[in-house]
Amino acid sequence: MTGTAPTDALLTELLELATAAATAAGDLLHTGRPADLGVAATKSSPVDIVTEMDLASEKLLQELIAERRPADGYVGEEGTDRPGTSGVRWVVDPLDGTVNYLYGLPSWGVSVAAELDGEAVVGVVAVPARGELFHAVRGRGARLDGHPVAVRPAPPWGRALVSTGFNYVQAVRTHQAEVLLALMPEVRDIRRGGAAAVDFCDLAAGRLDAFYERGLKPWDRAAGALIAREAGALVGGRPGRAEDGDLTVAGVPGVFEPLQERLEALGAWHD
């Protein structure tokens, strides 16, 4: 952590606001989703229902945060990038797992992180269709619905359950499939959850042994990575590097290391 360490009062304030914001946006998305939402409604048009729900969620989040902390910065998936003067920046994904949301699958969420001097100190991920709320405060552990969570003990490499995600760009997906084809025979199985923030949280709750993905944006990983770390997971990128757009790897100690090495050998960080 650079700069001045955050006070308990500031961390409490940020957590309360992040929780209120993620919960309110999650409720909006969950209760506002039309029962007959069709799979033809994609993000290809600025007037389709999914884009409207994304934007409505981000608008709610922006307004709630700006009302309570107007000097803070804010960056969100839907294009908002507002500098601040307080040293605090909010990194927000108003709807992570859009395709799952479109199809009525439960693995989607709202991800809200507060950074201080560029480091995440508070993270909240609401998963409304599962009725779950994850949160973490730096140095204080991770919780699910108020109860502490921790990662699973490390299994042998061949029994690891690993989750991943795929890019929307066909050329990138093709290489990702090649990496997956090589990796799959080595581990217990592969899962594709469809929402990076939720994958991080499932790792934190002991439901996965590891997770990796290429191409994640800051809002995809800010809250979830903190929650996973505070639950005992290791999180990084290519060997010796922090997680970034090239590669994000997270896993229980003992699985993280061989997964990171294999992904490097397989070139999972490039197209």
PyMOL commands that set and color helices and strands:
alter all, ss='L'
color gray80, all
select helices_A, chain A and resi 8-32+49-68+98-103+128-130+157-159+170-186+196-204+218-230+256-265
alter helices_A, ss='H'
color red, helices_A
select strands_A, chain A and resi 73-76+81-82+88-96+109-116+119-127+132-137+142-144+147-149+161-164+189-192+210-213+234-236+248-251
alter strands_A, ss='S'
color yellow, strands_A
deselect
rebuild
show_as cartoon
